[in-house]
Amino acid sequence: MHPSPPSPQHLANHRERVDALRIAVGKGLAGRTRITLEIGSGHGHYLTGFASAHPERFCVGIDLLLDRYERSERKRSRASLENLVFFRADAADFLTVLPPETEIEDVLVLFPDPWPKRRHHKNRLIQTGFLTRLARHVRLGGRLYFRTDDAAYFAASRATVGAHPAWQFETSAHPWPFELPTVFQQRAASYDSWIARRVVRLS
Ligand SMILES: C[S@@+](CC[C@H](N)C(=O)[O-])C[C@H]1O[C@@H](n2cnc3c(N)ncnc32)[C@H](O)[C@@H]1O
């Protein structure tokens, strides 16, 4: 069964959200040429720790959910960090409005929603089309760090990334950029990670 196409109202609401996001991102990233991005930053716990440990980096966290975004903002404000910003945004929309002069240095995807049912796999973040879009904004040599406690998503994501020409796996010896258990990591019995490097120019 094919999903029904989005209604005109839905499309208009989406356009409005993207326009508002473009303004917020334009202001928040003004003058920034390089960022570290966490997609699905949840409550902002991990990225606040990362930004505090790495003042030389400008860190950007995005999450779809309003309450998670608001909690992240409160953490950022309590920590008075000038190298950290959060946006309430869908990852694809964020890439649409990211200014062309702002390059992504590294991307972290930590414990993304696993969408375990087969009919929901299309909602997973790690898909060929998204990897291509992401690659257009990540500098050559930049890295994508992925961690999950869902074995099936781990295997599927590795297969998708392994088949993508713009990404190449690092060896297991490559260091993780910053270790601090995320909220979902604290609840996980075990987890696995991979790191992929951005390679080759895309036309
Ligand atoms: C399972 S939680 C993990 C949160 C955090 N990374 C952690 O490890 O504690 C996944 C998060 O990704 C967010 N998310 C899911 N799809 C997203 C998308 N397309 N763009 C941005 N955030 C998304 C969800 O709102 C949720 O907060």
Ligand as a Chemical Component Dictionary entry (heavy atoms), coordinates in Angstrom:
data_LIG
# 
_chem_comp.id                   LIG 
_chem_comp.type                 NON-POLYMER 
_chem_comp.pdbx_formal_charge   0 
_chem_comp.three_letter_code    LIG 
# 
loop_
_chem_comp_atom.comp_id 
_chem_comp_atom.atom_id 
_chem_comp_atom.alt_atom_id 
_chem_comp_atom.type_symbol 
_chem_comp_atom.charge 
_chem_comp_atom.model_Cartn_x 
_chem_comp_atom.model_Cartn_y 
_chem_comp_atom.model_Cartn_z 
_chem_comp_atom.pdbx_ordinal 
LIG C1  C1  C 0  16.524 7.520  20.661 1  
LIG S1  S1  S 1  16.757 9.231  20.807 2  
LIG C2  C2  C 0  18.502 9.397  21.204 3  
LIG C3  C3  C 0  18.853 10.732 21.797 4  
LIG C4  C4  C 0  20.330 10.922 22.151 5  
LIG N1  N1  N 0  21.159 10.900 20.948 6  
LIG C5  C5  C 0  20.801 9.880  23.134 7  
LIG O1  O1  O 0  21.578 9.002  22.726 8  
LIG O2  O2  O -1 20.404 9.955  24.302 9  
LIG C6  C6  C 0  16.728 9.743  19.107 10 
LIG C7  C7  C 0  16.509 11.228 18.944 11 
LIG O3  O3  O 0  16.584 11.573 17.569 12 
LIG C8  C8  C 0  15.588 12.537 17.266 13 
LIG N2  N2  N 0  15.317 12.441 15.832 14 
LIG C9  C9  C 0  14.735 11.414 15.186 15 
LIG N3  N3  N 0  14.683 11.647 13.862 16 
LIG C10 C10 C 0  15.269 12.860 13.669 17 
LIG C11 C11 C 0  15.491 13.662 12.522 18 
LIG N4  N4  N 0  15.117 13.265 11.315 19 
LIG N5  N5  N 0  16.094 14.861 12.678 20 
LIG C12 C12 C 0  16.463 15.280 13.917 21 
LIG N6  N6  N 0  16.273 14.559 15.046 22 
LIG C13 C13 C 0  15.669 13.377 14.927 23 
LIG C14 C14 C 0  14.429 12.152 18.158 24 
LIG O4  O4  O 0  13.550 13.231 18.385 25 
LIG C15 C15 C 0  15.147 11.697 19.434 26 
LIG O5  O5  O 0  15.336 12.750 20.360 27 
# 
loop_
_chem_comp_bond.comp_id 
_chem_comp_bond.atom_id_1 
_chem_comp_bond.atom_id_2 
_chem_comp_bond.value_order 
_chem_comp_bond.pdbx_ordinal 
LIG C1  S1  SING 1  
LIG S1  C2  SING 2  
LIG S1  C6  SING 3  
LIG C2  C3  SING 4  
LIG C3  C4  SING 5  
LIG C4  N1  SING 6  
LIG C4  C5  SING 7  
LIG C5  O1  DOUB 8  
LIG C5  O2  SING 9  
LIG C6  C7  SING 10 
LIG C7  O3  SING 11 
LIG C7  C15 SING 12 
LIG O3  C8  SING 13 
LIG C8  N2  SING 14 
LIG C8  C14 SING 15 
LIG N2  C9  SING 16 
LIG N2  C13 SING 17 
LIG C9  N3  DOUB 18 
LIG N3  C10 SING 19 
LIG C10 C11 SING 20 
LIG C10 C13 DOUB 21 
LIG C11 N4  SING 22 
LIG C11 N5  DOUB 23 
LIG N5  C12 SING 24 
LIG C12 N6  DOUB 25 
LIG N6  C13 SING 26 
LIG C14 O4  SING 27 
LIG C14 C15 SING 28 
LIG C15 O5  SING 29 
# 
